[in-house]
Amino acid sequence: MHKLARLGMFAIAATLGAASAAHAQFAKPEDAIRYRQSVMFLQAQHLGRIGAMVKGARPYDKDVAVANAQVLEQLARLPWQAFGAGTDQGGQTRALPAIWKDTAKFEGEQKKLMDNTSALLKAAQTGDLGALKQAFGPVAQTCKSCHDDFRKD
Amino acid sequence: MHKLARLGMFAIAATLGAASAAHAQFAKPEDAIRYRQSVMFLQAQHLGRIGAMVKGARPYDKDVAVANAQVLEQLARLPWQAFGAGTDQGGQTRALPAIWKDTAKFEGEQKKLMDNTSALLKAAQTGDLGALKQAFGPVAQTCKSCHDDFRKD
C-alpha cells in the first residue's frame, strides 16, 4: 500500500481515538492507562536506541536507525486514543488534569510528536548521521515538553 | 515508501533482534520483560477490537478493521527481540524455559504470528467481513498455541 494511504489509516485510527468513543474502546480505564503506558515504554526503548547512536554510545548503523524510526513513527499515533474521558484515574497514572483541560495544547503536542517522528524517519533514511542527529533533538524535546506540562514529576 | 520496503525494514528489525545482541539492546532484563509484555498488551487490545467486530459485539467497520490490523502486523515483529538470553528472570514473567530450549518451535510460532497478521491485514483490506472472520481465527489461535507451550498458566 502507498505510504500516504498507510499514514491515512493511522490518522483515521488516531482521529477515532481522539474525537469519539475513545474511552469506550477500552474495557476499563485501567486498560487505557496500561495501553498508553505500554506505548510510551516502547517509544522510550526505540528512541533510546537511536539516541545511543546519536550520542556515540553505539556505532552508527543506518538499518538500525531506520528500523527504530519506523517503529517510532507508528507508535507516535497510538497513545492519544487512550486519554479518553474518565481515564484520569482507575490505575496508577501520572497524567495531569491539564490533559483534559487544555485539550488544544495537548493535541498540539500530539501533532508535534507525529510530525517529528515522521521527520526522524526521513532523516534516518538518508543514511546521514548528521541528519539523524538534527532530527533526533525535536523528538526528544517533544517528549520532554509534553511530560513537563502534562505528566506529574 | 513501497510496502515491501517497509516490511523489509521490519524484517531487518526482527532479524537484528532475534539473531544477535538482542538482550544487549536492553539496559537490563527487567526492561526486556516489560518491553515484550507491553507489546503483547497492545496486541491483545488491537486484536480484541477486531474480535469484537468478528463476534458481532460491535458493528463492522472496514476502516477500523484495517487500522487495527495494520498495528497488529507491525507489532507482530517486535516482541521476539526481547526474549534474549538472561531474560528468563529479572522481573515478573510467565515465560517458560521452553522458550530458550525449544528455540526452533518458538521461532516457528513467531513466524506464524507474522504471517497470520499479514494475512489478517490483507483480509481487512478486502472490506469483506467473512474474509476478516476467516483470517482472525488463525491469529487468535497462534496467540493461544504459543501461550500454551511457552507461557505459565
Interface residues (C-beta under 8 A of the other chain):
Chain A: M1 H2 K3 R6 M9 F10 I12 A13 L16 Q25 F26 D31 R34 Y35 Q37 S38 V39 F41 L42 Q45 R49 D63 V64 V66 A67 N68 Q70 V71 Q74 L78 Q125
Chain B: M1 H2 K3 R6 M9 F10 I12 A13 L16 Q25 F26 D31 R34 Y35 Q37 S38 V39 F41 L42 Q45 R49 D63 V64 V66 A67 N68 Q70 V71 Q74 L78 Q125
